[in-house]
Amino acid sequence: MKIQSLHVGMKVKHPQYGLGVIKGIAEHTADIVFDDGKRIVDPEAGEIEPAEAHAEVTSLEMPLRALIAEIVDKTISDLGLERSDAEIQELGVRWNRGKLVMHPADPTLQTKEVPMETFFHKIVMMRNNLRTLEQKINAHPNLSDGEKVEMQQYISRCYGSMTTFNILFREKEQQFGG
């Protein structure tokens, strides 16, 4: 393996010493910590191989910055996170940059304000979690049909309770079923 292919922190395999982590790189050698201690190895002569998957991007048809931005945006979306400056596409336009204000009955207690995007995000997470739970119940191999129907009824009741929040959704298809 060429010295230029290495980076500090990279996990590597050596045929004699096993798995190791690169701790330093010199002109022709690398300091690698193996289970039995630190060794100085010439990666080209020492038959070092990567111990973890790595990618090489060639013939990129788009700027690297755009590719990374696309990957980050997809990751944020998949994790259910939200950028602070992002407009939530499912939220009705009239609610964007709005806030939910909750006033306690006791005037000595403080009013609570929540950005509408934050509140809506939590509602959507509940909807998505209910959908996932529904799929897991239907696919569960150890539940009888009767148990599945019983649990589905509880989920349907939850959906029914959540219809109060349908006013927040931009599209009817995104709403909770009633």
Secondary structure, DSSP 8 states (H G I E B T S, - for coil): --GGG--TT-EEEETTTEEEEEEEE-SS-EEEEETTEEEEE-TTTTT-EESS------S-SS-HHHHHHHHHHHHHHHTT---TT---TTB-GGGTT-EEEE--SSTTS--EEEEHHHHHHHHHHHHHHHHHHHHHHHH-TTS-HHHHHHHHHHHHHHHHHHGGGGGGBSSGGGS---
